[in-house]
Amino acid sequence: MDTLLVRERYKLVRVLETRENYACAEAVDILDREKRSCLLNIYEGPLLRAFLPCFDRLSACPEFQGMFLEGESLVTVFDDCGGVPIDQVFYRGDRHSWQTRLDYAEKLLYLALSMADFPPEVSCAALLSENVRVDEKSNTLRLRFRVVPMEGMNEREMVYLATDQVRKILLPRFASPREELEFLDELEQGLCRNAVQLYGLWREQEGRIRAAYEALDKKNFFRRWCALLWGRAKRRAARRKRR
């Protein structure tokens, strides 16, 4: 089979998705010295006209390598990333330490903040579970810009998507201190309207959460168990009062 090249530069490796007026494929930049892998998002028809202005606003995105017209299609090029989807790393029953959870929560929310000025059509797609990639060996969390068309995206939807991913990382557990559960309660209320407010809330609460974990670590098993039960009782009382 002949090798399929796009613009005599990008060798297609695998088609990830095709739908009406949209396709996404993995490719290799054969003109790059390191032969880097990349993602090609391809739009046609009404999606071409809808997405063209979005990619004009991505000068601050380091993964964005450019766009071009190929026949009647708009092709956008992003650096690809390794890792696995977040759902394969953070799930009920995983055994991550609290330090690891706080570290990855910071990474996720900082990435959301870095996309505060991106068009929501791009930032919302990047925060889908399949695109939030974790590499435990290098202790990194990156976003894969497989920018699928999604209807009705806006800043609030971007916050909701980021919140969903944070809740996977800071999954409520018996070992969760009250301060962390209260932070998750605040997220659930949906009071943050954009990524800046969301990150600001995290920075405001992260110190309290970390201090609570450190205090629990200093207690013996029985005292820790009692402290966690007492914290849950105070949280339930506070939630009843809010209602």
MIGU-647340 format. One record per atom (N, C-alpha, C, CB): z, x, y; residue in one letter. Coordinates in pm, whole numbers, plus 50000, padded with zeros to 5 digits. Each point is the difference from the previous one (the first is absolute). Glycine has a CB too. Example, Ala and Ser with C-alpha at 12.3 -4.5 7.8 and 13.67 -1.06 7.14 Angstrom:
# MIGU-647340
507805131949431a 500004991150119a 500005009050120a 501254981149883a 498035015450222s 500065008250119s 500734992350109s 497855011849937s 
***
This chain:
# MIGU-647340
500005008549880m 500004991550120m 500005008950124m 501234981549877m 497935015150221d 499935007750123d 501304998650079d 497514996950006d 502875014150059t 501184999650086t 499694991750124t 500765022649915t 500154968350117l 499804991550118l 500695006350119l 499854979449856l 499365023950246l 500525006050122l 499864990250115l 499415023049917l 501604977050168v 499954992150123v 499835009850114v 501454981349904v 497515017050172r 499675008750113r 499875014749960r 501184984050148r 498395018349730e 499805013649949e 501275008450008e 497624998550069e 503534994949933r 501255007350016r 501104995249906r 499395003850235r 500724983349746y 501114994449922y 499514995849862y 501134992250212y 499355014949686k 499624996949862k 500964989549945k 499055023349967k 500424965149997l 500844989349949l 500555003649863l 498664983350130l 502645014749855v 500685002949874v 500324987349924v 500965020750102v 499564969349972r 500404987649934r 500044988750102r 501345012849830r 498124975850132v 500104988150085v 501314993049968v 497464997350010v 503385001050091l 501324994049980l 499974984850009l 501005020750092l 498144974149994e 500004985550022e 498694995850065e 502514999950022e 497024988649938t 498864993850069t 500304985250018t 498365017049903t 501344978050212r 500084985750029r 498934996950104r 502514998949946r 497394988750092e 498954996350094e 500135007950131e 499904977049897e 499075030450137n 499915007750125n 500985011650009n 499244979250107n 501405024549781y 500945011350004y 500005007449867y 501434987850166y 498705025349842a 500185008349881a 500845012250039a 497794992249900a 502885013450001c 500785012250021c 499735009449884c 501814987650130c 498015025249901a 499685009749895a 500705013250026a 497784988949965a 502555017949927e 500475013850009e 498795009150004e 502154994549876e 497945016050204a 498885009350013a 500535014150022a 498544981750095a 500555027849897v 500325014150027v 499085004750111v 500775004249760v 499815002550338d 499215005650110d 499435013449953d 501454988350177d 497295011949785i 499425012149941i 499725010750105i 498994985849822i 501065010750306l 499795010050105l 501315006650043l 498024987050077l 503095007549875d 501305005750033d 500285011849907d 500844977550082d 499695033249972r 500255012149921r 500934997149883r 499665013850204r 501344977449818e 500974997049895e 499594988049915e 501765009650146e 497074984649884k 499504988349926k 501074989049995k 498525015049861k 501984981450257r 501074990150008r 499524986349954r 501005012850188r 499924979949750s 499704986249962s 500244991050120s 500625004549758s 498644984750247c 500114990850112c 499744985849953c 499295018150160c 501054972549927l 499754985849974l 498934995250096l 502374996449920l 496664996350027l 498974993850082l 500224985049999l 498355018649950l 501904975750167n 500034985550016n 498654995750057n 502554999750037n 496824990749898i 498634996150037i 499994985250035i 499015017849849i 500514979250272y 499984986250050y 498574995950034y 502365002650091y 497344984849884e 498684994750032e 500144986450067e 498985012649806e 499924982750251g 499964986550056g 501064997650105g 499074992449786g 501614996150206p 501014996750101p 501185009650001p 499334976349977p 500985029949909l 501105009549997l 499665012750078l 500704990949777l 498045012950225l 499605011650079l 500334997750147l 498155005349836l 501484983050213r 500244997050142r 501494998750029r 497794988450012r 502975006349891a 501444997950021a 500775013149997a 499784977449898a 499825032050014f 500795012249981f 499565011650087f 500394992549769f 498405007250281l 499525011250082l 500945003350116l 497684993749938l 502804996450140p 500925003450110p 501345005549950p 498924982150136p 501505013949744c 501295004849947c 499995015149980c 500334978049887c 498605027150055f 499965014349969f 499735008550123f 499214994249773f 500414999550337d 499885007350126d 501375003550058d 497854988250043d 503215006049901r 501355001850054r 500885008649910r 499784977850112r 499615030649805l 500785007849903l 499995015050029l 499484982649833l 500385021150293s 499965014350033s 501315007049966s 498374994850183s 502744997649811a 501315006049970a 500315000149851a 500774992450223a 498305003249695c 500234999649855c 499465012849937c 499864974649999c 501015034249950p 499525012849946p 499134998449876p 502045010450091p 498124978749834e 499204998149879e 498584995150030e 502114995049878e 497684999650241f 498694994450034f 499045011250036f 501094978850081f 497815022049843q 499035010750020q 498734995550072q 500915010449796q 498984976750229g 498844995350075g 499334988149936g 499695023050081g 499244972549982m 499244988649949m 498545001950037m 502014984750018m 497125008249910f 498585000850030f 499314987849941f 500075025350002f 498744972150046l 499184989149948l 499075005549894l 500144987550219l 499815005749669e 499115003649890e 499194987749965e 501625017649910e 497144982050140g 499214987849983g 500644988750077g 499225007749774g 501124981550156e 500654988550063e 501504999749972e 497864987349980e 502705024349987s 501425000949965s 500735009350096s 499444995549760s 501835001150266l 500915008950071l 500845007249896l 500054984950207l 499955028449798v 500775008049905v 501085007550076v 498005002549845v 503254996050112t 501105007550061t 500545009849896t 500594980650155t 499825031149892v 500445010749911v 501455003650032v 497625008949982v 503224990749915f 501405004050012f 500315010549894f 500644977350092f 500225032349943d 500525009049898d 500764991849897d 500165019250165d 499674984149708d 500754993349894d 501335007349981d 497864992249886d 503045001850039c 501295006449975c 500374998049854c 500734996250238c 500175012349715g 500464999049863g 501184990549989g 499205023149957g 501594978949939g 501164991549979g 499664987449923g 500965009050209g 500074982949769v 499834987449927v 500514988650088v 500255011649776v 499334976150198p 500484988750081p 501524998949997p 497864988149953p 502695007450157i 501464999550016i 500674991749892i 499675002550245i 499654987249703d 500604991549898d 500275007549870d 498844980650103d 500495030649876q 500235007949879q 501175009750015q 497574997949949q 502955003250172v 501095009450026v 501314992750031v 498335016550085v 501594973350000f 501194992450037f 499914986049940f 500255013350215f 500684983749696y 500014987249930y 501424997649949y 497545002149933y 502744985450031r 501344996949951r 500285007649871r 499884977150107r 501215030449894g 500355008149885g 499675014850016g 499644980049864g 499695023750248d 499725014350020d 501325007350025d 497694994850094d 502275018449902r 501235007950006r 500005009950116r 500204997549753r 499224998650359h 499965009050116h 501375000750066h 497574994550035h 502745017150020s 501255001750075s 499894992950134s 500445022149885s 500714975450176w 499974993450132w 499365009250104w 502064986849940w 498115026450044q 499375009250095q 498484998849993q 501955015749978q 497524983249900t 498554998549984t 499524987050062t 500095013549789t 500664975850192r 499604987150056r 499965000450153r 501014988649800r 500025017150261l 500015000750146l 498885009050051l 502474996150000l 497255014549928d 498935009250039d 498654992949999d 501325019349908d 498414973149986y 498714993249991y 499924988050095y 499825007549762y 501314986050264a 499994989250099a 499625005450137a 501764987649869a 498785024150166e 499645006450127e 498515003350003e 502335009550018e 497154996049874k 498585003649996k 499134987550019k 500535019449848k 499824969850082l 499194987950007l 500014994150141l 500494995549758l 500695003550300l 500104993850132l 499395008950109l 502074988149925l 497995024950055y 499355009050097y 498484998649992y 501945016149983y 497544982349896l 498564997749986l 499594986950067l 500015013049785l 500824976750197a 499714987350067a 500005001950152a 501034987349807a 499945020250244l 500055002750144l 498755007550046l 502515000749988l 497025008849931s 498835007950039s 498754991350010s 501015019949890s 499024968250049m 498854990950007m 500204988950102m 499535005149762m 501474996450324a 500324989350095a 498824996150088a 502345008150000a 496815001750033d 498864997250087d 498704997949923d 501115013550175d 498964986549692f 498804997549921f 499674985150002f 500515020049852f 498244976450131p 499674985849983p 500714994649876p 497745003450113p 502824984649892p 500714994649884p 499124998549877p 501484988150157p 497215010449863e 499104999349885e 500085012749915e 498474985050131e 501835026349935v 500115012849930v 501425002349952v 498145009250140v 502844989249949s 501395003149964s 500544990849891s 500355008350232s 499294978949771c 500484990849898c 499435003649863c 500214981950174c 498505021249822a 499395003849872a 500645012749945a 497854989350072a 502475020250016a 500585012649955a 501394998349941a 498675011550175a 502014977549859l 501364997749951l 500054991149876l 500785002650233l 498074994049711l 500014993149872l 500555009449892l 498024985750071l 502645008749830s 500705008149899s 499095010449935s 501504980749958s 497275015550014e 499075009349934e 499685012050089e 499034980749873e 501135017650258n 499665010850094n 501185008550042n 498194985650079n 503035010049891v 501195008050033v 500255009349881v 501014981550150v 498725031449870r 499975009649889r 501165009950008r 497514997749993r 503165004049894v 501155009049991v 499665011449906v 501604981050045v 498675031250000d 499875011849915d 501395006249988d 497565004250072d 503104993349817e 501385004649984e 500085015249989e 500544978549887e 498445028050060k 500045014549986k 500065006850136k 498734998249786k 500484996750309s 499995006050133s 500904992550098s 497685007949956s 502994981749995n 500924992150082n 499294994450124n 501925014149918n 496904980250060t 499234994750112t 499664985349977t 499065022850043t 500744970450067l 499524986149998l 498854999250099l 502304990649938l 496555005050014r 498824999350085r 499324986549983r 499705024949984r 499424972150110l 499264987549996l 498555002749964l 501564989950172l 497925001849741r 498605000849961r 499234989450078r 500595008749766r 498414995550309f 499314990750089f 498834993249931f 500695014150194f 499674977949708r 499054990949936r 500084987050080r 500245010749765r 498924988250337v 500164989750103v 499234987449959v 500285017750180v 500344974649732v 499384987649954v 500094989450109v 500575005649759v 498464985650251p 500074989250100p 501124990349967p 497535002250040p 503284994650060m 501104990549985m 500014990950122m 501375016549862m 498844970850115e 499954990350110e 501364998750069e 498184987649879e 501775009650250g 501214996750075g 500985011350019g 499704977749914g 499845034750088m 500915011350015m 500385002050147m 498995010749795m 502284992550228n 500505002650135n 501225009249989n 499144977550085n 501485025650028e 501145009449999e 501164994849916e 499325007850227e 500944979249778r 501104994549921r 499745001449851r 500504984050185r 498255013649774e 499665001549858e 500195014449955e 498374981050019e 501315028350071m 500195014149967m 501485003149978m 497955005950134m 502924988349949v 501445001849983v 500474994049869v 500294999750249v 499204988449717y 500394993749873y 499615008749881y 499754977350107y 499055028449898l 499555008549889l 500865012649990l 497664991150029l 502655015150084a 500865011949999a 501394996549948a 498705009650193a 501804978849847t 501324995649954t 500024998049849t 500384988950221t 498565005349725d 499924998149855d 500095013449927d 498604979450035d 500745030750018q 500025013149934q 501375006650012q 497555002550048q 503104995950067v 501345005750018v 500994993549905v 499485004950241v 500384982149739r 500914993049909r 499845004949856r 499924980050151r 498905024749812k 499825005849867k 500775013249989k 497734989149980k 502255018650128i 500685013049999i 501524998150003i 498025010550116i 502444981049975l 501444997450013l 500364987349922l 500045011150228l 499534988549650l 500214988149917l 501504996949991l 497905005249868l 502504982550167p 501444996649992p 500545002449859p 499694982950182p 501385024849812r 500625003649873r 501514998750016r 498115015849940r 502614984249947f 501464999350011f 500535011950078f 500114987549783f 499215024050205a 500455012250069a 499615000250147a 499825011949784a 499484977850265s 499604999850141s 501204996850088s 497674992849935s 502625015450165p 501114996850091p 499644988150089p 500725024249997p 500304969750059r 499804988350085r 499065003150116r 502284991849938r 497815020150118e 499175003650115e 498514999549966e 501865014550084e 497794989849795e 498594999549960e 499564985749977e 500215022849897e 500644969250039l 499664986049975l 499864992350130l 501205001249780l 499635002050318e 499884993450131e 498715003950069e 502494999750019e 497095012749965f 498705004150056f 498874992049936f 500915023250042f 499144975049827l 498984992149932l 500054985450044l 500125015649804l 501094979450222d 500134986350051d 499314998750135d 502184997349877d 497995012750209e 499354999650131e 498485000149986e 501975011850101e 497534996149805l 498565000149977l 499524986349954l 500115024349941l 500694969349974e 499624987049947e 499924989450109e 501065006249784e 499724995450322q 499974990450109q 498705000650080q 502475001750013q 496785009349974g 498705001150064g 500055000850151g 499124987749811g 501915018750243l 500145000750146l 499155011050062l 502304991149974l 497275018749947c 499165010850052c 498574995050012c 501505017749897c 497934983750221r 498664994850025r 498915010449986r 501024983550150r 499365029349847n 499005010549987n 500635012249934n 498764991450204n 500405018649769a 500475011949927a 501005008150082a 497815000649880a 502064999250251v 500945007550085v 501404994349987v 498145005550161v 501984981349845q 501314993649985q 500555002249860q 499354982850170q 499785016849731l 500445002049861l 500585014049982l 498254983849922l 501055026350128y 500515013649986y 501265002050083y 497665008249959y 502394985450158g 501205001050083g 501224994349929g 498564998550202g 501274990249729l 501104994149924l 500465009649890l 499124976950049l 499935029249882w 500345009549894w 500795011950055w 497944993049875w 501605012850235r 500705011550057r 501404996250046r 497805009650071r 502354978149973e 501314995250044e 500964998549882e 498904988150190e 500585008049694q 500854996849885q 500105011449898q 499384976350034q 499665032849965e 499955010149894e 501265008549994e 497535000450026e 503015003450089g 501225008150001g 501184992949936g 499165011050206g 500994976049824r 501094992249942r 499844999049848r 500214986950214r 498555011149742i 499744998749856i 500335013149929i 498204982950045i 501345028250011r 500255013149938r 501505003049996r 497765008150082r 502944988950028a 501455002550004a 500724991449896a 499845005650244a 499694982149735a 500634991249901a 499825005649859a 499584980250150a 499235024849820y 499785006149868y 500885012449981y 497634991450002y 502465016850101e 500815012149989e 501474996749979e 498365012050147e 502114977349920a 501394995849982a 500234995149857a 500144993950244a 498894998749701l 500134995249862l 500035011649901l 498834978950065l 500375031449961d 499945011549910d 501355007249991d 497585002550054d 503234996450050k 501285007050002k 501094992449924k 499355009950219k 500384977549746k 501004991949931k 499875001749849k 499984983450190k 501135014449739n 499914999849855n 499364986949955n 502035015049980n 497724983649891f 499264988449950f 500674986850040f 499195013949809f 502124985250172f 500684987350026f 499964996550148f 501505004349804f 498785005350283r 499994997450144r 498594996650049r 501965015550028r 497044991149914r 498624997050038r 499644985749959r 499385024449974r 501024971849906w 499724986449950w 500664989650091w 499855008949763w 501394993550275c 500714990750088c 499344999250138c 502145005049876c 497455006650176a 499365000350131a 498684992349999a 501075022250045a 498184979049848l 498734992849991l 500234984949991l 498965019949887l 502044976050035l 500314985749991l 500464994550135l 500625003049758l 500245004550309w 500494995650131w 498854999250101w 502265010349949w 496844999250045g 498854999850090g 499134987949978g 500055024750004g 499764971349871r 499204988149971r 500684987350048r 499035011849803r 502294987850185a 500734988350047a 499864998650152a 501635002449808a 498485008750265k 499854999650145k 498584996150039k 501785017650023k 497244987149902r 498604996550029r 499764985249978r 499285023149934r 501244971349957r 499834985749975r 500644991750109r 499945004549754r 501244999850292a 500684992650107a 499185000450129a 502225005549895a 497205006250135a 499195001250121a 498754991449991a 500865023350033a 498534975949849r 498794991949984r 500324985250013r 499025017649851r 502124978250096r 500394985850015r 500244996650146r 501035000349772r 499555009150303k 500274997650141k 498704998550078k 502155012949981k 496824995149984r 498724999150070r 499324986549977r 499765024749978r 500494969449905r 499384987149971r 500664988650078r 499415008549772r 
***
